[in-house]
Amino acid sequence: MLTEQTENSKFDLLHEIHKEGTYHLLFPSLQQGLAILNLYQKVRTGVFPGGRFSESDIYNALEGSRLMISQEEYDRLPQQKFNSMISDLQVYFLRYNIDEQVYTLKEYAESFCQHAEETLKANFNPTQIEHICNGLRSKLDECQDQYQVKTWMDTYFDAFKPRMRSQVDRLERQIDNSVQEIRATAQLSDVSIMEILKAIDQKLDKLRTQNEELRSAFREMKTINLMLELHLPNATEHDIASGIAEVRQFFPEVKYTLNVIDKRLDRIQPKLRQFFGMLNKPSFHIRMEKFLKLLLSASTLSDQKEVKFPMGIPIFRFHQQTSNFTIFERREDLFPAKPKQRVKPTENPAEVAKGLAVARNQLMIYSKVDLHLEEILSAASQGEILFSGYFFNIVDQEAGSVELALNVAYALIRKAGQDRQLHIQVDRKKIKHPQLKIALWEMKINYKH
């Protein structure tokens, strides 16, 4: 396992992909990619028995994909280049059987096409995710040791993770499609815009509902995280502990993405409804203008100087006389309220002494923490030190109490967050006290130069 980690740490993806021709071999041209998808579909539908096909089949696939490209590209890709293209595809996509003179698709070609297929046909199904989450939790509940947890991660979680992400990506794509539909309404007539926008608004409401359903289907994440947290102290192997940490980090990442989707919906829907209002304004202004013209042309003035509106329009009273009421003023100086004597609270000497004792004890703890922290930092400036010795020494000085030692540890961690030169490295190997039942992870402390 250490050898595998060392190899991964030495592998440089960008360096490897920049090697001559590597990128184009992994990601073929449009014509080559369409040809591989053509062959993949024919293999899946049984056109090629046993998944085997001839060189002429590859030629036909390349020729068919060439017709989907512009005429300029068509002229640049004559027939004689097909052999060179097939040769490039044999690196990662095609396998040639020289005895039978047939070709088959390599594993990379299968995964290349399957990923595109699953992405394009993915359907949002929160119920399915809920079943998967429940199954993950129940399988994890059966794990008794770190090796069973590792099997759970490799077998069940690794299969679940891409399915969960594809569902979240599906939600985002639906939102993007809705945004494109809103922009496309500018090219439509006024009659159809309102109906289309109403349909888009309903779709966005449905997306928000689906997002909430996905959250509810994902409610087992807290339980899974708590169960993994219980297994983490028992993980003695580094790769298992790292795997558990990555699994626990995955759930907050998905929750963060769902929050981002919520915020996008919060920004889109008010703008969409504002657009409704803008579209309604012209028709409102037209109706208001017609109404005012009717009032001005069809209204009459009676002999009593009263305006009579056209038939069917009610008259509203804009001004109405109000009654005068007699107000009785109450003079506050006639019956002044008697002042109340202030009651001075009595002090409890015992409580005062108790509070002062607590304050003095806290100040004394702060002073001790500063002294121990100064001693540790002074030693660390001379070279790397181990914190466990100082921690146990403080515990012994305090007659087995760990409160002061913990305060010193917290102060040291806060100091490392403020001082970039101070470096703390945590080793998960437990260091035990010689006499007391106390253990802690070792911390190596030094100053960067």
Secondary structure, DSSP 8 states (H G I E B T S, - for coil): -HHHHHHHHH--HHHHHTSTTHHHHHS--HHHHHHHHHHHHHHHTTSSGGG-B-HHHHHHHHHHHHTTS-HHHHHHS-GGGHHHHHHHHHHHTEEEETTTTEEEE-HHHHHHHHHHHHHHH----HHHHHHHHHHHHHHHHT--SHHHHHHHIIIIIHHHHHHHHHHHHHHHHHHHHHHHHHHHGGGS-HHHHHHHHHHHHHHHHHHHHHHHHHHHHTTTHHHHHHHHHHHGGG--SHHHHHHHHHHHHHHHHHHHHHHHHHHHHHHHHHHHHHHHHHHHHHHHHHHHHHHHHHHHHH-EE-TTS-EE--TT-------------------TTTS-------------HHHHHHHHHHHHHHHHHHHHHHHHHHHHHHHHTTS-EEHHHHHHHHHHHTTT--HHHHHHHHHHHHHHHH-TTEEEEEEEEEEE-SSSS-EEEEEEEEE--
